[in-house]
């Protein structure tokens, strides 16, 4: 079968997990298969959203450590049913899908604009947060040009600047952020977007990132692209309707999607990163010796 | 309008084009608007392919300077009608869409497997080429971890290693490559793929890259994802049919898509790169001071 390989064998240069093995270096799937239950954490039901589309469920985990006020406000919007019946109003190729407030698209059905009852329309920006013990950080061995330090915080790709003492979430594929106007404090969560293309890292520290799509990303990324300016749809009937958005904790247990994500503060994760830096299975002829932050996979699976 | 900006104003630190202007730094669109006809080159009709899908035309430009034998062989395949009636057999989220040889997907209709008449089934790999005057190079001011030098060669993102004396095309969004088996020399062009997600740069120097989608990328990137292993489709009826592939030079002029691409060996391009490194319009609060190779836009427009 003539293919382009995504999963591959690898050499664990760090050797933490498999140092005792005399066998060939394991492939990433073997690293995951050899993981312990403690290498995983369940998605937090109090900070997980289910966005129900006609095509299926998009599962988003919020990161309140990085955007506490926005996470709280988005949950308040969700709990007053703000998003129910609204739509995905924009799909720009190799960039973002955006949903929520119809005011943001000239073509959207303005009769659907909703009053906000208990949540807030706008909030002060949360582009960065202070580095603290609340913000764990597993630094990658490699650097990039967008941040002095890059790595993962509780499963989320993030950057840090020890000089300024600030940390932030990075715009990798699947990152979810808060649309805003020119004023830094003009967003609040009524308009959200997910990255559907090559990581637009220039947005880092310029907009509040609130979390990440953990499952169902393809339901957003495969939407037809909008033909209007910046990928906005030009007719309401082109827009995918949002049936509802719910906080997982508010959904009966039987209807929840019970996912868990590979922890990023473990030896297993360190081995996984190395397996992505140097892929040495037969298919690969030249290992890269490097992995971009946004090419480190966030591993999500159904909880047993 | 609460949005995520893609186009933005910028500061031209290099100051080449607009140094005489006392006005605010121009936005990227203004750099393009101020460009001269000589800043552009038409797509080469002898090395441009039109892949006709039921949803529209995908325009691919081949880069024979980097993969001369594969480019020639793909044109031979096209001219014997090899791809006509075949299909897109794979769409893996955040990775690639792949088309051509049905043998590569267990679910594809094997009755459609085609004999090759004049072209070759396989060719020696062309992962890299010797650095030479045939391979122009505009080096970016920034570095990355995947290649000692990165930049653009005649509009194509590429890497170079002065030590080894080799150059290669990079796997940015839209790059088109040649599927292969474990054997480096097992590809030939019957199976092609385009990058539809975050740049899989670990594939660089591991597979023959032959060109880039210059228009119609969204027709591939918005395809429903295949639900089989590695995004292969599981049923023939899920696959988008390829009506035909033609070399542009073989198509009557009136039916051609006359695109031109911004040259990458000009002061205009240097200014454009800087406008992407530092976006300073009001919307941006923190310029990145950096741009990844695959975030430098390849500007394509209809020729007047």
Interface residues (C-beta under 8 A of the other chain):
Chain A: X1 X2 X3 X4 X6 X7 X90 X91 X92 X93 X94 X95 X96 X98 X101 X103 X104 X105 X106 X127 X142 X143 X144 X145 X146 X172 X173 X174 X177 X179 X180 X181 X182 X184 X186 X187 X190 X191 X193 X197 X198 X199 X200 X201 X202 X203 X204 X205 X206 X207 X217 X218 X221 X222 X223 X224 X225 X230 X276 X279 X282 X283 X284 X285 X286 X288 X289 X290 X291 X292 X294 X295
Chain B: X1 X2 X3 X4 X6 X7 X90 X91 X92 X93 X94 X95 X96 X98 X101 X103 X104 X105 X106 X127 X142 X143 X144 X145 X146 X172 X173 X174 X177 X179 X180 X181 X182 X184 X186 X187 X190 X191 X193 X197 X198 X199 X200 X201 X202 X203 X204 X205 X206 X207 X217 X218 X221 X222 X223 X224 X225 X230 X276 X279 X282 X283 X284 X285 X286 X288 X289 X290 X291 X292 X294 X295
